């Protein structure tokens, strides 16, 4: 790839052309243009974006996909607001004391509290 072709690719990208359109204009293969654009993006300084939930600055990693959230907590809060993370409520009976209790999103929980869990682990069969 010549320097002239590289300049042509950069100009086309600034104008918003797609990878396949640039390949047609320059006469290069799609994979060559894609590879050059990928390397070019990685050599520039990191792109700053803002978190979709809290608006904090999110520094983009160089070699991975674009991040939209500053941390996992903001991601889950945003998903919950979108209605994607509705929690399932299960009615259970404590394996130690026998009291009924409800649990969200964990159908494998067996005890109503940590105290019952610890008593069951010690072998205290008081119930």
C-alpha atoms as an extended CHARMM CRD file, in Angstrom:
* protein
*
       127  EXT
         1         1  UNK       CA              0.0000000000        0.0000000000        0.0000000000  PROA      1               0.0000000000
         2         2  UNK       CA              1.4520000000        3.3290000000       -1.0330000000  PROA      2               0.0000000000
         3         3  UNK       CA              1.4530000000        6.5480000000        0.9830000000  PROA      3               0.0000000000
         4         4  UNK       CA             -0.9110000000        8.0570000000       -1.5880000000  PROA      4               0.0000000000
         5         5  UNK       CA             -3.4050000000        5.2190000000       -1.0260000000  PROA      5               0.0000000000
         6         6  UNK       CA             -3.1350000000        5.6770000000        2.7670000000  PROA      6               0.0000000000
         7         7  UNK       CA             -3.8990000000        9.3990000000        2.4210000000  PROA      7               0.0000000000
         8         8  UNK       CA             -6.7920000000        8.5620000000        0.1180000000  PROA      8               0.0000000000
         9         9  UNK       CA             -8.2080000000        6.0770000000        2.6740000000  PROA      9               0.0000000000
        10        10  UNK       CA             -7.9090000000        8.6440000000        5.4750000000  PROA      10              0.0000000000
        11        11  UNK       CA             -9.7000000000       11.2830000000        3.3740000000  PROA      11              0.0000000000
        12        12  UNK       CA            -12.4810000000        8.8540000000        2.4860000000  PROA      12              0.0000000000
        13        13  UNK       CA            -12.9430000000        7.8430000000        6.1500000000  PROA      13              0.0000000000
        14        14  UNK       CA            -13.2230000000       11.5080000000        7.1580000000  PROA      14              0.0000000000
        15        15  UNK       CA            -15.9600000000       11.8950000000        4.5320000000  PROA      15              0.0000000000
        16        16  UNK       CA            -17.8350000000        8.9630000000        6.0530000000  PROA      16              0.0000000000
        17        17  UNK       CA            -17.3930000000        6.3560000000        3.3210000000  PROA      17              0.0000000000
        18        18  UNK       CA            -17.7410000000        2.6890000000        4.2280000000  PROA      18              0.0000000000
        19        19  UNK       CA            -14.8670000000        0.2080000000        4.0380000000  PROA      19              0.0000000000
        20        20  UNK       CA            -16.2610000000       -1.4150000000        0.8720000000  PROA      20              0.0000000000
        21        21  UNK       CA            -16.7770000000        1.9740000000       -0.8180000000  PROA      21              0.0000000000
        22        22  UNK       CA            -13.1920000000        2.9600000000        0.0000000000  PROA      22              0.0000000000
        23        23  UNK       CA            -11.9660000000       -0.3500000000       -1.4320000000  PROA      23              0.0000000000
        24        24  UNK       CA            -13.8130000000        0.4160000000       -4.6910000000  PROA      24              0.0000000000
        25        25  UNK       CA            -12.3610000000        3.9520000000       -4.8600000000  PROA      25              0.0000000000
        26        26  UNK       CA             -8.7610000000        2.9560000000       -4.0930000000  PROA      26              0.0000000000
        27        27  UNK       CA             -8.6960000000       -0.3420000000       -5.9610000000  PROA      27              0.0000000000
        28        28  UNK       CA             -7.5440000000       -2.2080000000       -2.8510000000  PROA      28              0.0000000000
        29        29  UNK       CA             -9.1750000000       -5.2500000000       -1.3150000000  PROA      29              0.0000000000
        30        30  UNK       CA            -11.7730000000       -4.7980000000        1.4330000000  PROA      30              0.0000000000
        31        31  UNK       CA             -9.5730000000       -6.6970000000        3.8910000000  PROA      31              0.0000000000
        32        32  UNK       CA             -6.5650000000       -4.4410000000        3.1540000000  PROA      32              0.0000000000
        33        33  UNK       CA             -8.6150000000       -1.2930000000        3.7800000000  PROA      33              0.0000000000
        34        34  UNK       CA            -10.1800000000       -2.7790000000        6.8980000000  PROA      34              0.0000000000
        35        35  UNK       CA             -6.7840000000       -3.8220000000        8.2440000000  PROA      35              0.0000000000
        36        36  UNK       CA             -5.2930000000       -0.3740000000        7.6040000000  PROA      36              0.0000000000
        37        37  UNK       CA             -8.2350000000        1.3890000000        9.2820000000  PROA      37              0.0000000000
        38        38  UNK       CA             -8.0100000000       -0.9310000000       12.2760000000  PROA      38              0.0000000000
        39        39  UNK       CA             -4.2760000000       -0.3040000000       12.6880000000  PROA      39              0.0000000000
        40        40  UNK       CA             -4.7790000000        3.4150000000       12.1800000000  PROA      40              0.0000000000
        41        41  UNK       CA             -7.4640000000        3.5980000000       14.8870000000  PROA      41              0.0000000000
        42        42  UNK       CA             -5.2660000000        1.6840000000       17.3380000000  PROA      42              0.0000000000
        43        43  UNK       CA             -2.3270000000        4.0220000000       16.8380000000  PROA      43              0.0000000000
        44        44  UNK       CA             -4.2980000000        7.1560000000       17.7160000000  PROA      44              0.0000000000
        45        45  UNK       CA             -4.8980000000        8.3620000000       21.2620000000  PROA      45              0.0000000000
        46        46  UNK       CA             -7.7650000000        6.6460000000       23.1610000000  PROA      46              0.0000000000
        47        47  UNK       CA            -11.2670000000        7.8560000000       22.3640000000  PROA      47              0.0000000000
        48        48  UNK       CA            -13.2520000000        9.2970000000       25.2900000000  PROA      48              0.0000000000
        49        49  UNK       CA            -16.9750000000        8.6180000000       25.5570000000  PROA      49              0.0000000000
        50        50  UNK       CA            -19.5100000000        9.1320000000       28.3090000000  PROA      50              0.0000000000
        51        51  UNK       CA            -21.3100000000        6.4850000000       30.3590000000  PROA      51              0.0000000000
        52        52  UNK       CA            -24.8960000000        5.8690000000       29.1740000000  PROA      52              0.0000000000
        53        53  UNK       CA            -26.1160000000        5.7420000000       32.7780000000  PROA      53              0.0000000000
        54        54  UNK       CA            -24.1830000000        8.3090000000       34.8500000000  PROA      54              0.0000000000
        55        55  UNK       CA            -22.4270000000       10.3960000000       32.1860000000  PROA      55              0.0000000000
        56        56  UNK       CA            -18.9070000000        9.8330000000       33.5790000000  PROA      56              0.0000000000
        57        57  UNK       CA            -15.9900000000        9.7240000000       31.1530000000  PROA      57              0.0000000000
        58        58  UNK       CA            -15.2440000000        6.2650000000       29.7340000000  PROA      58              0.0000000000
        59        59  UNK       CA            -11.7780000000        5.7010000000       28.2890000000  PROA      59              0.0000000000
        60        60  UNK       CA            -11.9330000000        3.3290000000       25.3590000000  PROA      60              0.0000000000
        61        61  UNK       CA             -9.5120000000        0.3840000000       25.2540000000  PROA      61              0.0000000000
        62        62  UNK       CA             -7.2620000000        0.2610000000       22.1990000000  PROA      62              0.0000000000
        63        63  UNK       CA             -7.7020000000       -3.3390000000       21.1170000000  PROA      63              0.0000000000
        64        64  UNK       CA            -11.1950000000       -4.2630000000       22.2980000000  PROA      64              0.0000000000
        65        65  UNK       CA            -14.7070000000       -3.2430000000       21.3720000000  PROA      65              0.0000000000
        66        66  UNK       CA            -16.1380000000        0.1140000000       22.3810000000  PROA      66              0.0000000000
        67        67  UNK       CA            -17.2800000000        0.5140000000       26.0030000000  PROA      67              0.0000000000
        68        68  UNK       CA            -20.5590000000        2.2860000000       26.7700000000  PROA      68              0.0000000000
        69        69  UNK       CA            -20.4900000000        2.2280000000       30.5850000000  PROA      69              0.0000000000
        70        70  UNK       CA            -17.9180000000        3.2710000000       33.1900000000  PROA      70              0.0000000000
        71        71  UNK       CA            -18.4180000000        0.0850000000       35.2430000000  PROA      71              0.0000000000
        72        72  UNK       CA            -20.5940000000       -3.0000000000       35.5830000000  PROA      72              0.0000000000
        73        73  UNK       CA            -22.8340000000       -1.3880000000       38.1880000000  PROA      73              0.0000000000
        74        74  UNK       CA            -23.8890000000        1.3610000000       35.7800000000  PROA      74              0.0000000000
        75        75  UNK       CA            -24.4990000000       -1.2470000000       33.0890000000  PROA      75              0.0000000000
        76        76  UNK       CA            -26.8750000000       -3.2520000000       35.3070000000  PROA      76              0.0000000000
        77        77  UNK       CA            -28.6900000000       -0.1240000000       36.5130000000  PROA      77              0.0000000000
        78        78  UNK       CA            -29.1850000000        1.0130000000       32.9260000000  PROA      78              0.0000000000
        79        79  UNK       CA            -30.4210000000       -2.4580000000       31.8670000000  PROA      79              0.0000000000
        80        80  UNK       CA            -32.8460000000       -2.5250000000       34.7940000000  PROA      80              0.0000000000
        81        81  UNK       CA            -34.2760000000        0.8390000000       33.7140000000  PROA      81              0.0000000000
        82        82  UNK       CA            -34.7150000000       -0.5410000000       30.1840000000  PROA      82              0.0000000000
        83        83  UNK       CA            -36.8790000000       -3.3420000000       31.5750000000  PROA      83              0.0000000000
        84        84  UNK       CA            -34.4370000000       -6.0880000000       30.5700000000  PROA      84              0.0000000000
        85        85  UNK       CA            -33.5590000000       -7.2110000000       34.0750000000  PROA      85              0.0000000000
        86        86  UNK       CA            -36.8710000000       -7.9910000000       35.7010000000  PROA      86              0.0000000000
        87        87  UNK       CA            -36.1740000000      -10.2650000000       38.6200000000  PROA      87              0.0000000000
        88        88  UNK       CA            -37.9630000000      -13.5420000000       39.1310000000  PROA      88              0.0000000000
        89        89  UNK       CA            -39.2490000000      -14.0520000000       42.6840000000  PROA      89              0.0000000000
        90        90  UNK       CA            -39.2680000000      -17.5840000000       44.0960000000  PROA      90              0.0000000000
        91        91  UNK       CA            -41.2070000000      -18.7550000000       47.1500000000  PROA      91              0.0000000000
        92        92  UNK       CA            -39.0320000000      -21.1490000000       49.1690000000  PROA      92              0.0000000000
        93        93  UNK       CA            -38.9790000000      -22.9290000000       52.5160000000  PROA      93              0.0000000000
        94        94  UNK       CA            -35.8330000000      -22.7210000000       54.6550000000  PROA      94              0.0000000000
        95        95  UNK       CA            -34.0000000000      -26.0720000000       54.7700000000  PROA      95              0.0000000000
        96        96  UNK       CA            -33.0230000000      -25.4330000000       58.4150000000  PROA      96              0.0000000000
        97        97  UNK       CA            -35.9090000000      -23.7370000000       60.2270000000  PROA      97              0.0000000000
        98        98  UNK       CA            -38.7710000000      -24.4610000000       57.8160000000  PROA      98              0.0000000000
        99        99  UNK       CA            -39.9410000000      -20.8150000000       57.5870000000  PROA      99              0.0000000000
       100       100  UNK       CA            -41.2130000000      -19.6470000000       54.1990000000  PROA      100             0.0000000000
       101       101  UNK       CA            -39.1480000000      -16.9280000000       52.4980000000  PROA      101             0.0000000000
       102       102  UNK       CA            -38.8640000000      -15.2700000000       49.0900000000  PROA      102             0.0000000000
       103       103  UNK       CA            -35.7230000000      -14.9570000000       47.0230000000  PROA      103             0.0000000000
       104       104  UNK       CA            -35.0610000000      -12.9900000000       43.8210000000  PROA      104             0.0000000000
       105       105  UNK       CA            -33.2910000000      -14.5640000000       40.8620000000  PROA      105             0.0000000000
       106       106  UNK       CA            -31.6010000000      -17.3840000000       42.7900000000  PROA      106             0.0000000000
       107       107  UNK       CA            -33.6830000000      -20.5110000000       42.7270000000  PROA      107             0.0000000000
       108       108  UNK       CA            -30.8820000000      -22.5240000000       44.3970000000  PROA      108             0.0000000000
       109       109  UNK       CA            -30.9130000000      -20.6240000000       47.6890000000  PROA      109             0.0000000000
       110       110  UNK       CA            -31.8370000000      -23.0500000000       50.4880000000  PROA      110             0.0000000000
       111       111  UNK       CA            -31.7490000000      -20.9800000000       53.7100000000  PROA      111             0.0000000000
       112       112  UNK       CA            -33.7000000000      -17.9150000000       54.7950000000  PROA      112             0.0000000000
       113       113  UNK       CA            -30.6920000000      -16.2780000000       56.4520000000  PROA      113             0.0000000000
       114       114  UNK       CA            -26.9660000000      -16.5980000000       57.0710000000  PROA      114             0.0000000000
       115       115  UNK       CA            -27.6960000000      -17.6470000000       60.6270000000  PROA      115             0.0000000000
       116       116  UNK       CA            -29.7040000000      -20.6680000000       59.4470000000  PROA      116             0.0000000000
       117       117  UNK       CA            -26.9950000000      -21.4940000000       56.9280000000  PROA      117             0.0000000000
       118       118  UNK       CA            -24.2610000000      -21.4340000000       59.6010000000  PROA      118             0.0000000000
       119       119  UNK       CA            -26.3290000000      -23.4740000000       62.0460000000  PROA      119             0.0000000000
       120       120  UNK       CA            -26.9660000000      -26.0940000000       59.3520000000  PROA      120             0.0000000000
       121       121  UNK       CA            -23.2380000000      -26.1950000000       58.5250000000  PROA      121             0.0000000000
       122       122  UNK       CA            -22.3360000000      -26.7730000000       62.1970000000  PROA      122             0.0000000000
       123       123  UNK       CA            -24.7900000000      -29.6350000000       62.3800000000  PROA      123             0.0000000000
       124       124  UNK       CA            -27.0660000000      -27.9460000000       64.9100000000  PROA      124             0.0000000000
       125       125  UNK       CA            -30.4040000000      -29.6590000000       64.2850000000  PROA      125             0.0000000000
       126       126  UNK       CA            -32.4940000000      -27.3860000000       66.5100000000  PROA      126             0.0000000000
       127       127  UNK       CA            -34.7900000000      -26.0220000000       63.7910000000  PROA      127             0.0000000000
